[in-house]
Amino acid sequence: MSEKMGAYFLKRLLGLIPVLLGITLLVFLFLQLIPGDPAEALLGERASAEEIAKLREKLGLNKPLYVQYLTFLGNVLRGDLGTSAVSTIPVAEELKRRWPATFELALAATALAVLLGIPIGILAAVRRNTLWDTLSMSFSLVGVSMPVFWLGLLLVYLFAVNLHWLPTGGRLSTDLSIDFQPLTGFLLLDGLLAGKPHVTWDALRHLVLPAITLGTIPLAIITRITRSAMLEVLSQDYVRTARAKGLAERQVILKHALRNALLPVVTIVGLQFGTLLGGAILTETIFSWPGIGSYIYEGILNRDYPVVQAGVLVVATSFVLINLIVDLSYALLDPRIQYR
């Protein structure tokens, strides 16, 4: 790592501090501004005034707002995200257990979108105004427009209920989930590490339908962005020069055009991956996927404020860190970028 790159990296990390503080403030105020008393919502309508007052004191809700925020911020910095009001399990412990499931699903959906979206976008740009271009853009339009919950239910009905090719939900079959003890929480990897490829295969079968459901919209977006970026690059002088030198068309496309068109594609891939980490609530609910999205959904239904607060905070922080990684990757793709 060069000195300039190290200084730039440090500058970007320091720049995250006010952003992360702003996230904690917004997450804190978000739940504070919800109408109603959190203590009353947790205890129910039949709770007495004395019980509500005791719970408010226990949760610190009777203190001034700024004191509550400073307490919340101090707890977050210590890694204490509170305790679930329903299960009484520390939220940080539950998030740690569920995080691999969400990350594995988001990574699989992003990989699907990238592996299909970029080649389809390249071919659509190279064969502009042909039948392939029309079909790929029509597919992208359908992919963006299709509701996730409808697609998920349709895939379950077709491939799980009717054809019995794939399971309806969960991460592992019931018999395997009882006996198998995960090492890292990433079941595809854990099965290989434990020397049990049948566990990896079973986890992969459970992952297919949720990944397709979650990856459809990013696939459509990546396809359109890749096509637009490639069309812009293919009209540049250096591409025409490369063709005039007699280079093979494949070399012109992959070596000269694609690399210069990757910046907007990498940006959108990073943004979509961050979005999938926090936007998988519907998909995880449909497929009974035990991730952070379903955990937040359960917290909303149960009015479990610590769960919702911590879940949103973790997802927002992950999104910010992913954007930092995308930003730092620009210089690797385009040497013309200068560190400042």
Sine and cosine of phi, psi and omega as CSV:
sin_phi,cos_phi,sin_psi,cos_psi,sin_omega,cos_omega
0.00,0.00,0.81,-0.58,0.00,-1.00
-0.95,0.32,0.27,-0.96,-0.01,-1.00
-0.89,0.45,-0.65,0.76,0.00,-1.00
-0.91,0.42,-0.66,0.75,0.00,-1.00
-0.91,0.41,-0.65,0.76,0.03,-1.00
-0.89,0.45,-0.66,0.75,0.02,-1.00
-0.91,0.42,-0.64,0.77,0.02,-1.00
-0.91,0.41,-0.67,0.75,0.02,-1.00
-0.87,0.48,-0.70,0.72,0.01,-1.00
-0.90,0.43,-0.64,0.77,0.02,-1.00
-0.89,0.46,-0.67,0.75,0.00,-1.00
-0.93,0.38,-0.62,0.79,0.03,-1.00
-0.90,0.43,-0.68,0.74,0.03,-1.00
-0.90,0.43,-0.55,0.84,0.02,-1.00
-0.93,0.38,-0.31,0.95,0.01,-1.00
-0.97,0.24,-0.37,0.93,-0.07,-1.00
-0.85,0.52,-0.81,0.59,0.04,-1.00
-0.90,0.44,-0.51,0.86,0.03,-1.00
-0.91,0.41,-0.72,0.70,-0.01,-1.00
-0.92,0.38,-0.60,0.80,0.08,-1.00
-0.90,0.44,-0.64,0.77,0.05,-1.00
-0.89,0.45,-0.59,0.80,0.03,-1.00
-0.90,0.43,-0.72,0.70,0.01,-1.00
-0.88,0.48,-0.62,0.78,0.00,-1.00
-0.92,0.40,-0.70,0.72,-0.01,-1.00
-0.91,0.41,-0.67,0.74,0.01,-1.00
-0.89,0.46,-0.66,0.75,0.01,-1.00
-0.90,0.43,-0.74,0.68,-0.05,-1.00
-0.94,0.34,-0.49,0.87,-0.03,-1.00
-0.84,0.54,-0.74,0.68,-0.01,-1.00
-0.98,0.21,-0.47,0.88,0.03,-1.00
-0.93,0.37,-0.50,0.87,-0.06,-1.00
-1.00,0.07,-0.10,1.00,0.03,-1.00
-0.93,0.38,0.75,-0.66,0.00,-1.00
-0.86,0.50,0.57,-0.82,0.03,-1.00
0.98,-0.19,0.25,-0.97,-0.01,-1.00
-1.00,-0.09,0.86,-0.51,0.01,-1.00
-0.84,0.55,-0.63,0.78,-0.01,-1.00
-0.90,0.44,-0.67,0.74,0.02,-1.00
-0.92,0.39,-0.60,0.80,0.01,-1.00
-0.92,0.40,-0.59,0.81,0.01,-1.00
-0.95,0.30,-0.61,0.79,-0.06,-1.00
-1.00,0.09,-0.41,0.91,-0.02,-1.00
0.99,-0.17,0.22,-0.97,-0.08,-1.00
-0.94,0.35,-0.42,0.91,-0.07,-1.00
-1.00,0.07,-0.02,1.00,-0.02,-1.00
-0.93,0.38,0.58,-0.82,0.02,-1.00
-0.98,0.19,0.29,-0.96,0.01,-1.00
-0.89,0.46,-0.56,0.83,0.01,-1.00
-0.92,0.39,-0.67,0.74,0.03,-1.00
-0.90,0.44,-0.66,0.75,0.02,-1.00
-0.90,0.44,-0.67,0.74,0.00,-1.00
-0.90,0.44,-0.64,0.77,0.03,-1.00
-0.90,0.43,-0.67,0.74,0.00,-1.00
-0.93,0.37,-0.62,0.79,0.05,-1.00
-0.88,0.48,-0.64,0.77,0.03,-1.00
-0.93,0.37,-0.63,0.78,0.00,-1.00
-0.90,0.43,-0.64,0.77,-0.01,-1.00
-0.99,0.10,-0.13,0.99,-0.01,-1.00
0.98,0.19,0.32,0.95,-0.06,-1.00
-0.98,0.21,-0.19,0.98,0.01,-1.00
-1.00,0.02,-0.01,1.00,0.01,-1.00
-1.00,0.00,0.31,-0.95,0.06,-1.00
-0.84,0.53,0.42,-0.91,-0.11,-0.99
-0.88,0.48,-0.66,0.75,-0.04,-1.00
-0.93,0.36,-0.54,0.84,0.06,-1.00
-0.92,0.38,-0.65,0.76,0.04,-1.00
-0.88,0.48,-0.66,0.75,-0.01,-1.00
-0.92,0.39,-0.70,0.72,0.01,-1.00
-0.89,0.46,-0.62,0.79,0.07,-1.00
-0.90,0.44,-0.70,0.71,0.03,-1.00
-0.87,0.48,-0.71,0.70,-0.01,-1.00
-0.90,0.44,-0.68,0.74,0.03,-1.00
-0.88,0.47,-0.65,0.76,0.04,-1.00
-0.90,0.43,-0.66,0.75,0.01,-1.00
-0.89,0.45,-0.69,0.73,0.00,-1.00
-0.90,0.44,-0.46,0.89,0.05,-1.00
-1.00,0.04,-0.03,1.00,-0.02,-1.00
1.00,0.08,0.18,0.98,0.02,-1.00
-0.99,-0.11,0.96,-0.29,-0.03,-1.00
-0.99,-0.15,0.22,0.97,0.04,-1.00
1.00,-0.07,-0.04,-1.00,-0.03,-1.00
-0.82,-0.58,0.68,-0.73,0.01,-1.00
-0.87,0.50,0.77,-0.64,0.01,-1.00
-0.96,0.30,-0.29,0.96,-0.03,-1.00
-1.00,-0.09,-0.79,0.61,-0.07,-1.00
-1.00,-0.06,-0.23,0.97,-0.07,-1.00
0.88,0.48,0.32,0.95,0.08,-1.00
-1.00,-0.03,0.68,-0.73,0.07,-1.00
-0.81,0.58,0.75,-0.66,-0.08,-1.00
-0.90,0.44,-0.63,0.78,-0.01,-1.00
-0.87,0.50,-0.63,0.78,0.02,-1.00
-0.91,0.42,-0.68,0.74,0.00,-1.00
-0.93,0.36,-0.64,0.77,0.04,-1.00
-0.90,0.43,-0.64,0.77,0.04,-1.00
-0.88,0.48,-0.61,0.79,0.00,-1.00
-0.95,0.30,-0.57,0.82,-0.08,-1.00
-1.00,-0.01,-0.34,0.94,-0.08,-1.00
-0.84,0.55,-0.72,0.69,-0.01,-1.00
-0.84,0.54,-0.58,0.82,-0.01,-1.00
-0.90,0.43,-0.71,0.71,0.01,-1.00
-0.92,0.39,-0.68,0.73,-0.01,-1.00
-0.90,0.44,-0.68,0.73,0.00,-1.00
-0.88,0.47,-0.68,0.74,0.02,-1.00
-0.92,0.40,-0.71,0.70,0.00,-1.00
-0.90,0.43,-0.63,0.78,0.01,-1.00
-0.91,0.40,-0.66,0.75,0.02,-1.00
-0.91,0.42,-0.67,0.74,0.01,-1.00
-0.91,0.41,-0.65,0.76,0.02,-1.00
-0.92,0.39,-0.67,0.75,0.03,-1.00
-0.87,0.49,-0.68,0.74,0.06,-1.00
-0.87,0.50,-0.71,0.71,-0.03,-1.00
-0.91,0.42,-0.64,0.77,-0.03,-1.00
-0.96,0.30,-0.72,0.69,-0.07,-1.00
-0.91,0.42,-0.48,0.88,0.04,-1.00
-0.99,-0.14,-0.64,0.77,-0.12,-0.99
-0.92,0.39,-0.69,0.73,-0.04,-1.00
-0.92,0.40,-0.77,0.64,0.05,-1.00
-0.87,0.50,-0.65,0.76,0.01,-1.00
-0.90,0.43,-0.66,0.76,0.03,-1.00
-0.91,0.42,-0.64,0.77,0.02,-1.00
-0.89,0.45,-0.74,0.67,0.00,-1.00
-0.89,0.45,-0.59,0.80,0.02,-1.00
-0.91,0.42,-0.59,0.80,0.02,-1.00
-0.96,0.29,-0.68,0.74,-0.02,-1.00
-0.92,0.40,-0.60,0.80,0.00,-1.00
-0.96,-0.28,0.78,0.62,-0.07,-1.00
-0.87,0.50,0.64,-0.77,0.04,-1.00
0.90,0.43,0.38,0.93,0.10,-1.00
-0.97,-0.24,0.01,-1.00,0.02,-1.00
-0.89,0.47,-0.63,0.78,0.02,-1.00
-0.87,0.49,-0.69,0.72,0.00,-1.00
-0.88,0.47,-0.70,0.71,0.00,-1.00
-0.90,0.44,-0.69,0.72,-0.01,-1.00
-0.92,0.40,-0.67,0.75,-0.02,-1.00
-0.92,0.39,-0.63,0.77,0.02,-1.00
-0.95,0.32,-0.56,0.83,0.08,-1.00
-0.91,0.40,-0.65,0.76,0.05,-1.00
-0.88,0.47,-0.65,0.76,0.01,-1.00
-0.90,0.44,-0.65,0.76,0.01,-1.00
-0.90,0.44,-0.68,0.73,0.02,-1.00
-0.91,0.42,-0.66,0.75,-0.02,-1.00
-0.89,0.46,-0.65,0.76,0.01,-1.00
-0.95,0.32,-0.56,0.83,-0.12,-0.99
-0.99,0.12,-0.35,0.94,-0.12,-0.99
-0.97,0.23,0.82,-0.57,0.04,-1.00
-0.90,0.44,0.66,-0.75,-0.05,-1.00
-0.89,0.46,-0.68,0.73,-0.06,-1.00
-0.91,0.42,-0.58,0.81,0.00,-1.00
-0.94,0.33,-0.69,0.73,0.02,-1.00
-0.89,0.46,-0.67,0.74,0.00,-1.00
-0.88,0.47,-0.72,0.69,0.02,-1.00
-0.91,0.42,-0.60,0.80,0.02,-1.00
-0.91,0.42,-0.69,0.72,0.01,-1.00
-0.91,0.42,-0.64,0.77,0.04,-1.00
-0.89,0.46,-0.71,0.70,-0.02,-1.00
-0.89,0.45,-0.65,0.76,-0.08,-1.00
-0.98,0.21,-0.80,0.59,-0.17,-0.99
-1.00,-0.04,-0.36,0.93,-0.02,-1.00
-0.97,-0.23,-0.75,0.66,-0.08,-1.00
-0.98,0.19,-0.74,0.68,-0.07,-1.00
-0.99,0.12,-0.81,0.59,-0.11,-0.99
-1.00,0.02,-0.34,0.94,0.00,-1.00
0.85,0.53,0.55,0.83,0.03,-1.00
-0.99,0.10,-0.58,0.82,-0.11,-0.99
-0.74,-0.68,0.41,-0.91,0.02,-1.00
-0.95,0.30,0.34,-0.94,-0.06,-1.00
-0.99,0.17,-0.43,0.90,-0.04,-1.00
-0.02,-1.00,-0.05,-1.00,-0.05,-1.00
0.99,0.13,0.03,-1.00,0.02,-1.00
-0.97,-0.25,-0.43,0.90,0.01,-1.00
-0.59,-0.80,0.39,-0.92,0.12,-0.99
-0.90,0.44,0.42,-0.91,-0.10,-0.99
-0.86,0.52,-0.69,0.72,-0.04,-1.00
-0.91,0.42,-0.59,0.81,0.00,-1.00
-0.97,0.24,-0.63,0.78,-0.04,-1.00
-0.91,0.42,-0.43,0.90,0.02,-1.00
-0.97,0.25,-0.67,0.74,-0.11,-0.99
-1.00,0.01,-0.52,0.86,-0.14,-0.99
-1.00,0.07,0.75,-0.66,0.04,-1.00
-0.95,-0.30,0.94,-0.35,-0.03,-1.00
-0.90,0.44,0.53,-0.84,0.04,-1.00
-1.00,-0.08,-0.71,0.70,-0.05,-1.00
-0.92,-0.39,-0.27,0.96,-0.10,-1.00
0.99,-0.11,-0.30,0.95,0.07,-1.00
-1.00,-0.02,0.99,-0.17,-0.21,-0.98
-0.91,0.42,-0.55,0.84,0.03,-1.00
-0.88,0.47,-0.62,0.79,0.02,-1.00
-0.99,0.17,-0.63,0.77,-0.06,-1.00
-0.89,0.46,-0.61,0.79,0.02,-1.00
-0.88,0.47,-0.63,0.77,0.02,-1.00
-0.95,0.32,-0.66,0.75,-0.01,-1.00
-0.90,0.43,-0.56,0.83,-0.01,-1.00
-0.99,0.10,-0.01,1.00,-0.03,-1.00
0.94,0.33,0.50,0.87,-0.01,-1.00
-0.82,-0.58,0.98,0.19,-0.04,-1.00
-0.88,0.48,-0.42,0.91,0.01,-1.00
-0.92,0.39,-0.47,0.88,0.07,-1.00
-0.94,0.34,-0.68,0.73,0.05,-1.00
-0.87,0.49,-0.68,0.74,0.00,-1.00
-0.90,0.44,-0.68,0.73,0.01,-1.00
-0.91,0.41,-0.66,0.75,0.04,-1.00
-0.90,0.43,-0.60,0.80,0.03,-1.00
-0.91,0.41,-0.64,0.77,0.03,-1.00
-0.89,0.45,-0.61,0.79,0.03,-1.00
-0.95,0.31,-0.40,0.92,-0.07,-1.00
-0.99,0.11,-0.38,0.93,-0.16,-0.99
-0.86,0.51,-0.84,0.54,-0.09,-1.00
-0.90,0.43,-0.72,0.69,0.06,-1.00
-0.88,0.48,-0.62,0.79,-0.01,-1.00
-0.92,0.40,-0.66,0.75,0.04,-1.00
-0.90,0.44,-0.70,0.71,0.00,-1.00
-0.87,0.49,-0.73,0.68,-0.05,-1.00
-0.96,0.27,-0.48,0.88,-0.10,-1.00
-1.00,0.00,-0.08,1.00,-0.08,-1.00
-0.90,0.43,-0.75,0.67,-0.02,-1.00
-0.91,0.41,-0.74,0.68,0.08,-1.00
-0.86,0.50,-0.59,0.81,0.05,-1.00
-0.86,0.51,-0.72,0.70,0.01,-1.00
-0.90,0.43,-0.67,0.74,-0.02,-1.00
-0.92,0.39,-0.71,0.71,-0.01,-1.00
-0.89,0.45,-0.62,0.78,0.04,-1.00
-0.87,0.50,-0.73,0.68,-0.04,-1.00
-0.93,0.37,-0.66,0.76,0.01,-1.00
-0.91,0.41,-0.67,0.74,0.02,-1.00
-0.89,0.46,-0.68,0.73,0.02,-1.00
-0.88,0.47,-0.73,0.68,-0.02,-1.00
-0.89,0.45,-0.69,0.72,-0.01,-1.00
-0.91,0.41,-0.65,0.76,0.01,-1.00
-0.92,0.38,-0.65,0.76,0.03,-1.00
-0.88,0.48,-0.63,0.78,0.02,-1.00
-0.92,0.38,-0.66,0.75,-0.03,-1.00
-0.95,0.32,-0.62,0.78,-0.04,-1.00
-0.90,0.44,-0.31,0.95,0.02,-1.00
-1.00,-0.02,0.01,1.00,-0.03,-1.00
-0.98,0.22,0.38,-0.93,-0.06,-1.00
-0.90,0.43,-0.63,0.77,-0.08,-1.00
-0.92,0.39,-0.44,0.90,0.08,-1.00
-0.95,0.31,-0.67,0.74,0.06,-1.00
-0.90,0.43,-0.59,0.81,0.03,-1.00
-0.91,0.41,-0.67,0.74,0.02,-1.00
-0.88,0.48,-0.64,0.77,0.04,-1.00
-0.93,0.36,-0.61,0.80,0.00,-1.00
-0.91,0.41,-0.46,0.89,0.02,-1.00
-0.97,0.24,-0.12,0.99,0.04,-1.00
1.00,-0.01,0.26,0.96,0.04,-1.00
-0.92,0.38,0.53,-0.85,0.04,-1.00
-0.89,0.46,0.57,-0.82,-0.04,-1.00
-0.86,0.52,-0.60,0.80,0.02,-1.00
-0.89,0.45,-0.63,0.77,0.02,-1.00
-0.93,0.36,-0.61,0.79,0.03,-1.00
-0.89,0.45,-0.69,0.72,-0.05,-1.00
-0.93,0.36,-0.78,0.63,-0.14,-0.99
-0.99,0.17,-0.60,0.80,-0.09,-1.00
-1.00,0.03,-0.67,0.75,-0.10,-0.99
-0.99,-0.12,-0.73,0.69,-0.12,-0.99
-0.99,0.13,-0.75,0.67,-0.13,-0.99
-0.89,0.46,-0.69,0.73,-0.05,-1.00
-0.88,0.47,-0.61,0.79,0.00,-1.00
-0.98,0.21,-0.28,0.96,0.02,-1.00
-1.00,-0.07,-0.03,1.00,-0.12,-0.99
-0.98,0.22,-0.39,0.92,-0.08,-1.00
-0.84,0.54,-0.81,0.59,0.04,-1.00
-0.90,0.43,-0.50,0.87,0.02,-1.00
-0.93,0.37,-0.71,0.71,0.03,-1.00
-0.88,0.47,-0.64,0.77,0.03,-1.00
-0.86,0.51,-0.75,0.67,-0.06,-1.00
-0.94,0.33,-0.54,0.84,0.05,-1.00
-0.90,0.44,-0.70,0.71,0.03,-1.00
-0.89,0.46,-0.70,0.72,0.01,-1.00
-0.90,0.43,-0.65,0.76,0.00,-1.00
-0.93,0.38,-0.62,0.79,0.03,-1.00
-0.90,0.44,-0.68,0.73,0.07,-1.00
-0.89,0.46,-0.62,0.79,0.03,-1.00
-0.91,0.41,-0.64,0.77,-0.02,-1.00
-0.91,0.42,-0.56,0.83,0.01,-1.00
-0.88,0.47,-0.57,0.82,-0.02,-1.00
-0.97,-0.26,-0.21,0.98,-0.08,-1.00
-0.96,-0.27,0.33,0.95,-0.06,-1.00
-1.00,-0.06,0.27,0.96,-0.08,-1.00
-0.87,0.50,-0.75,0.66,-0.01,-1.00
-0.90,0.45,-0.72,0.69,-0.03,-1.00
-0.89,0.45,-0.71,0.71,-0.01,-1.00
-0.91,0.41,-0.55,0.83,0.02,-1.00
-0.94,0.34,-0.69,0.72,-0.02,-1.00
-0.89,0.46,-0.67,0.74,-0.09,-1.00
-0.99,-0.17,0.24,0.97,0.00,-1.00
0.77,0.64,0.70,0.72,-0.04,-1.00
-1.00,0.05,0.87,-0.50,-0.12,-0.99
-0.98,0.18,0.91,0.42,-0.02,-1.00
-0.92,-0.39,-0.19,-0.98,-0.03,-1.00
-0.93,0.37,-0.59,0.80,-0.02,-1.00
-0.87,0.50,-0.75,0.67,0.02,-1.00
-0.92,0.38,-0.51,0.86,0.04,-1.00
-0.91,0.41,-0.68,0.73,0.05,-1.00
-0.90,0.43,-0.65,0.76,0.02,-1.00
-0.88,0.48,-0.69,0.72,0.05,-1.00
-0.89,0.45,-0.63,0.78,0.03,-1.00
-0.89,0.45,-0.62,0.79,0.03,-1.00
-0.91,0.41,-0.70,0.71,0.00,-1.00
-0.89,0.46,-0.63,0.78,-0.04,-1.00
-1.00,0.00,0.02,1.00,-0.08,-1.00
0.81,0.58,0.66,0.75,0.01,-1.00
-1.00,0.01,1.00,0.03,-0.16,-0.99
-0.87,0.50,-0.68,0.74,0.03,-1.00
-0.86,0.51,-0.60,0.80,0.00,-1.00
-0.92,0.40,-0.75,0.66,-0.01,-1.00
-0.89,0.45,-0.70,0.72,-0.03,-1.00
-0.88,0.48,-0.76,0.65,-0.03,-1.00
-0.93,0.37,-0.64,0.76,0.00,-1.00
-0.89,0.46,-0.72,0.70,0.03,-1.00
-0.90,0.44,-0.63,0.78,0.00,-1.00
-0.89,0.45,-0.70,0.71,0.00,-1.00
-0.91,0.42,-0.69,0.72,-0.01,-1.00
-0.91,0.42,-0.70,0.72,-0.01,-1.00
-0.90,0.43,-0.65,0.76,0.03,-1.00
-0.90,0.43,-0.65,0.76,0.04,-1.00
-0.88,0.48,-0.65,0.76,0.00,-1.00
-0.88,0.47,-0.68,0.73,0.00,-1.00
-0.90,0.44,-0.68,0.73,-0.02,-1.00
-0.92,0.40,-0.60,0.80,0.04,-1.00
-0.91,0.41,-0.65,0.76,0.06,-1.00
-0.88,0.47,-0.59,0.81,0.06,-1.00
-0.90,0.45,-0.70,0.72,0.02,-1.00
-0.88,0.47,-0.67,0.75,0.03,-1.00
-0.89,0.45,-0.67,0.74,0.00,-1.00
-0.88,0.48,-0.69,0.72,-0.02,-1.00
-0.95,0.32,-0.38,0.92,-0.01,-1.00
-0.98,0.21,-0.24,0.97,-0.04,-1.00
-0.84,0.54,-0.70,0.72,-0.07,-1.00
-0.91,0.41,-0.47,0.88,0.05,-1.00
-0.94,0.33,-0.48,0.87,-0.01,-1.00
-1.00,0.03,-0.52,0.85,-0.05,-1.00
-0.72,-0.69,0.98,-0.20,-0.02,-1.00
-0.89,0.45,-0.25,0.97,-0.01,-1.00
-0.95,0.31,-0.28,0.96,-0.01,-1.00
-0.95,0.32,0.75,-0.66,-0.01,-1.00
-0.97,-0.24,0.65,-0.76,0.05,-1.00
-0.99,0.16,0.74,-0.68,0.00,-1.00
-0.68,-0.73,0.00,0.00,0.00,0.00
